[in-house]
Amino acid sequence: MINMTEDKVKDPVCGMVKPKDEMKINVIHKDVTYYFCSEEDKNMFLSNPDHWLLKR
């Protein structure tokens, strides 16, 4: 059974949306936690966070 109350989050790089507990990687940037589906997405984000945050 799917829990419809799960908090879903969006990877700011690839746009994938998943329940927060399925995103294995996260980063805190300017006191906000961002979630990623891959190490590559996290590294792309960290190389230029402002670029990815403007695309949200």
Buried (B, 14 or more C-beta within 10 A) or exposed (E): EEEEEEEEBBBBBEEBEBBEEEBEBEBEBEEEEBBBBBEEBBEBBEEEBEEBBEEE
